[in-house]
């Protein structure tokens, strides 16, 4: 199980994702370019001392990340544009949960490259959750379904 962040905008969210992945023993893929330097001070502050505990892989582009996927891996995109709800999806142990950038989501080509597109139901008139909050919900459900908690 892995979490992938597509071109993240906010260093504090990447730091929180590093902490999340370290605590859940889930790999983290960061798909660049980012709008900040990954050694930015606020990123280090947000990740605290969890950075060395996380298994982080940086990819210089979507093409490089996409080429690294194994044929059997399922790429699961969390998006507000999906009809299917995440609790109804059967997650597999090798799934990669993909989160779009905070400001723009993912481009059309990335959206269609995903094997599955899922939505987290939220109350109206709210538009969306924080990217790491959404990732936490999906990872928790995926780990529960696979009995894969650390």
VOVEXLUM-472628 format. One record per residue (C-alpha): residue in one letter; residue number from 1; x, y, z. Coordinates in steps of 0.001 Angstrom, whole numbers. Layout:
<mimis>
<resn:A | resi:NUM | px:X | py:Y | pz:Z>
...
</mimis>
This chain:
<mimis>
<resn:X | resi:1 | px:0 | py:0 | pz:0>
<resn:X | resi:2 | px:1291 | py:3452 | pz:-926>
<resn:X | resi:3 | px:160 | py:7069 | pz:-915>
<resn:X | resi:4 | px:1080 | py:9310 | pz:-3857>
<resn:X | resi:5 | px:926 | py:13113 | pz:-3879>
<resn:X | resi:6 | px:659 | py:14711 | pz:-7325>
<resn:X | resi:7 | px:2581 | py:18000 | pz:-7532>
<resn:X | resi:8 | px:1793 | py:19168 | pz:-3991>
<resn:X | resi:9 | px:1465 | py:22907 | pz:-3316>
<resn:X | resi:10 | px:1681 | py:23104 | pz:461>
<resn:X | resi:11 | px:4810 | py:21939 | pz:2313>
<resn:X | resi:12 | px:2907 | py:21455 | pz:5570>
<resn:X | resi:13 | px:644 | py:18928 | pz:3846>
<resn:X | resi:14 | px:3666 | py:16997 | pz:2579>
<resn:X | resi:15 | px:5059 | py:17042 | pz:6114>
<resn:X | resi:16 | px:1748 | py:15738 | pz:7464>
<resn:X | resi:17 | px:1717 | py:13031 | pz:4761>
<resn:X | resi:18 | px:5234 | py:11995 | pz:5775>
<resn:X | resi:19 | px:4076 | py:11665 | pz:9389>
<resn:X | resi:20 | px:952 | py:9755 | pz:8327>
<resn:X | resi:21 | px:2899 | py:7324 | pz:6173>
<resn:X | resi:22 | px:5550 | py:6807 | pz:8856>
<resn:X | resi:23 | px:2888 | py:6047 | pz:11479>
<resn:X | resi:24 | px:960 | py:3657 | pz:9222>
<resn:X | resi:25 | px:4074 | py:2066 | pz:7649>
<resn:X | resi:26 | px:2854 | py:3060 | pz:4182>
<resn:X | resi:27 | px:5179 | py:4202 | pz:1414>
<resn:X | resi:28 | px:4894 | py:7765 | pz:98>
<resn:X | resi:29 | px:5459 | py:8839 | pz:-3513>
<resn:X | resi:30 | px:5924 | py:12537 | pz:-4237>
<resn:X | resi:31 | px:5330 | py:13364 | pz:-7883>
<resn:X | resi:32 | px:7170 | py:16557 | pz:-8783>
<resn:X | resi:33 | px:7383 | py:19355 | pz:-9637>
<resn:X | resi:34 | px:6312 | py:20832 | pz:-6320>
<resn:X | resi:35 | px:5712 | py:24539 | pz:-5834>
<resn:X | resi:36 | px:8316 | py:24558 | pz:-3038>
<resn:X | resi:37 | px:11695 | py:23014 | pz:-2305>
<resn:X | resi:38 | px:11357 | py:19678 | pz:-554>
<resn:X | resi:39 | px:14012 | py:20695 | pz:1947>
<resn:X | resi:40 | px:11990 | py:23794 | pz:2837>
<resn:X | resi:41 | px:12062 | py:24684 | pz:6539>
<resn:X | resi:42 | px:8295 | py:24474 | pz:6930>
<resn:X | resi:43 | px:8318 | py:20965 | pz:5448>
<resn:X | resi:44 | px:10901 | py:19837 | pz:7987>
<resn:X | resi:45 | px:8942 | py:21489 | pz:10789>
<resn:X | resi:46 | px:5726 | py:19737 | pz:9729>
<resn:X | resi:47 | px:7364 | py:16316 | pz:9406>
<resn:X | resi:48 | px:9263 | py:16786 | pz:12703>
<resn:X | resi:49 | px:11404 | py:13732 | pz:13373>
<resn:X | resi:50 | px:9186 | py:11386 | pz:11321>
<resn:X | resi:51 | px:11098 | py:11942 | pz:8073>
<resn:X | resi:52 | px:13623 | py:9162 | pz:8697>
<resn:X | resi:53 | px:10786 | py:6759 | pz:9592>
<resn:X | resi:54 | px:8943 | py:7243 | pz:6287>
<resn:X | resi:55 | px:9669 | py:5438 | pz:3034>
<resn:X | resi:56 | px:9556 | py:8360 | pz:592>
<resn:X | resi:57 | px:10201 | py:8088 | pz:-3141>
<resn:X | resi:58 | px:10480 | py:11245 | pz:-5223>
<resn:X | resi:59 | px:9565 | py:11143 | pz:-8921>
<resn:X | resi:60 | px:10665 | py:13994 | pz:-11177>
<resn:X | resi:61 | px:7434 | py:13870 | pz:-13196>
<resn:X | resi:62 | px:4115 | py:12122 | pz:-13723>
<resn:X | resi:63 | px:5635 | py:10189 | pz:-16645>
<resn:X | resi:64 | px:8456 | py:8846 | pz:-14453>
<resn:X | resi:65 | px:6022 | py:7892 | pz:-11685>
<resn:X | resi:66 | px:3570 | py:6255 | pz:-14089>
<resn:X | resi:67 | px:6368 | py:4263 | pz:-15753>
<resn:X | resi:68 | px:7422 | py:2946 | pz:-12327>
<resn:X | resi:69 | px:4068 | py:1270 | pz:-11646>
<resn:X | resi:70 | px:3902 | py:-2507 | pz:-11756>
<resn:X | resi:71 | px:1224 | py:-3909 | pz:-14077>
<resn:X | resi:72 | px:-676 | py:-5426 | pz:-11144>
<resn:X | resi:73 | px:-811 | py:-2208 | pz:-9106>
<resn:X | resi:74 | px:-4125 | py:-374 | pz:-8884>
<resn:X | resi:75 | px:-3922 | py:3409 | pz:-9012>
<resn:X | resi:76 | px:-6816 | py:4795 | pz:-6973>
<resn:X | resi:77 | px:-7494 | py:8521 | pz:-7399>
<resn:X | resi:78 | px:-9405 | py:10356 | pz:-4684>
<resn:X | resi:79 | px:-11346 | py:13125 | pz:-6409>
<resn:X | resi:80 | px:-14404 | py:15265 | pz:-5790>
<resn:X | resi:81 | px:-15396 | py:14488 | pz:-9402>
<resn:X | resi:82 | px:-15985 | py:10744 | pz:-8844>
<resn:X | resi:83 | px:-19352 | py:9063 | pz:-8456>
<resn:X | resi:84 | px:-18095 | py:5943 | pz:-6613>
<resn:X | resi:85 | px:-17622 | py:6263 | pz:-2857>
<resn:X | resi:86 | px:-14414 | py:5093 | pz:-1184>
<resn:X | resi:87 | px:-16082 | py:2843 | pz:1461>
<resn:X | resi:88 | px:-17702 | py:807 | pz:-1340>
<resn:X | resi:89 | px:-14388 | py:75 | pz:-3090>
<resn:X | resi:90 | px:-12492 | py:-3187 | pz:-2561>
<resn:X | resi:91 | px:-8923 | py:-2036 | pz:-1875>
<resn:X | resi:92 | px:-6018 | py:-4393 | pz:-2550>
<resn:X | resi:93 | px:-2765 | py:-4659 | pz:-600>
<resn:X | resi:94 | px:-667 | py:-3160 | pz:-3417>
<resn:X | resi:95 | px:-2953 | py:-236 | pz:-4233>
<resn:X | resi:96 | px:-1571 | py:3268 | pz:-4592>
<resn:X | resi:97 | px:-3897 | py:6003 | pz:-3378>
<resn:X | resi:98 | px:-3285 | py:9123 | pz:-5470>
<resn:X | resi:99 | px:-4062 | py:12624 | pz:-4212>
<resn:X | resi:100 | px:-4102 | py:15647 | pz:-6516>
<resn:X | resi:101 | px:-2482 | py:18978 | pz:-5783>
<resn:X | resi:102 | px:-4286 | py:21175 | pz:-3313>
<resn:X | resi:103 | px:-4949 | py:23972 | pz:-5810>
<resn:X | resi:104 | px:-5651 | py:22116 | pz:-9054>
<resn:X | resi:105 | px:-6256 | py:18412 | pz:-8429>
<resn:X | resi:106 | px:-4895 | py:16386 | pz:-11344>
<resn:X | resi:107 | px:-4996 | py:17034 | pz:-15083>
<resn:X | resi:108 | px:-7402 | py:15150 | pz:-17338>
<resn:X | resi:109 | px:-4740 | py:12648 | pz:-18495>
<resn:X | resi:110 | px:-3834 | py:11690 | pz:-14919>
<resn:X | resi:111 | px:-7520 | py:11429 | pz:-13992>
<resn:X | resi:112 | px:-8064 | py:8917 | pz:-16793>
<resn:X | resi:113 | px:-4869 | py:6985 | pz:-16055>
<resn:X | resi:114 | px:-6269 | py:5972 | pz:-12667>
<resn:X | resi:115 | px:-7737 | py:2488 | pz:-12461>
<resn:X | resi:116 | px:-10381 | py:3728 | pz:-10012>
<resn:X | resi:117 | px:-11716 | py:7166 | pz:-9108>
<resn:X | resi:118 | px:-13309 | py:7525 | pz:-5673>
<resn:X | resi:119 | px:-15030 | py:10259 | pz:-3712>
<resn:X | resi:120 | px:-15327 | py:10860 | pz:9>
<resn:X | resi:121 | px:-18897 | py:11834 | pz:867>
<resn:X | resi:122 | px:-19048 | py:15195 | pz:2634>
<resn:X | resi:123 | px:-21883 | py:17410 | pz:3785>
<resn:X | resi:124 | px:-23083 | py:20262 | pz:1595>
<resn:X | resi:125 | px:-22134 | py:23074 | pz:1095>
<resn:X | resi:126 | px:-18555 | py:21968 | pz:1943>
<resn:X | resi:127 | px:-16444 | py:21399 | pz:-1172>
<resn:X | resi:128 | px:-13567 | py:19218 | pz:-42>
<resn:X | resi:129 | px:-11403 | py:17975 | pz:2796>
<resn:X | resi:130 | px:-7749 | py:18767 | pz:3377>
<resn:X | resi:131 | px:-5681 | py:16458 | pz:1163>
<resn:X | resi:132 | px:-4022 | py:14637 | pz:4077>
<resn:X | resi:133 | px:-7299 | py:14319 | pz:5971>
<resn:X | resi:134 | px:-8815 | py:12703 | pz:2873>
<resn:X | resi:135 | px:-5779 | py:10441 | pz:2480>
<resn:X | resi:136 | px:-6102 | py:9376 | pz:6116>
<resn:X | resi:137 | px:-9705 | py:8273 | pz:5599>
<resn:X | resi:138 | px:-8896 | py:6284 | pz:2463>
<resn:X | resi:139 | px:-5713 | py:4718 | pz:3855>
<resn:X | resi:140 | px:-7515 | py:3747 | pz:7055>
<resn:X | resi:141 | px:-10248 | py:1987 | pz:5081>
<resn:X | resi:142 | px:-7751 | py:329 | pz:2723>
<resn:X | resi:143 | px:-5632 | py:-940 | pz:5621>
<resn:X | resi:144 | px:-8744 | py:-2137 | pz:7477>
<resn:X | resi:145 | px:-9998 | py:-4065 | pz:4448>
<resn:X | resi:146 | px:-6618 | py:-5767 | pz:4027>
<resn:X | resi:147 | px:-6000 | py:-6340 | pz:7749>
<resn:X | resi:148 | px:-2725 | py:-4515 | pz:7198>
<resn:X | resi:149 | px:-2415 | py:-2169 | pz:10165>
<resn:X | resi:150 | px:1166 | py:-1844 | pz:11432>
</mimis>
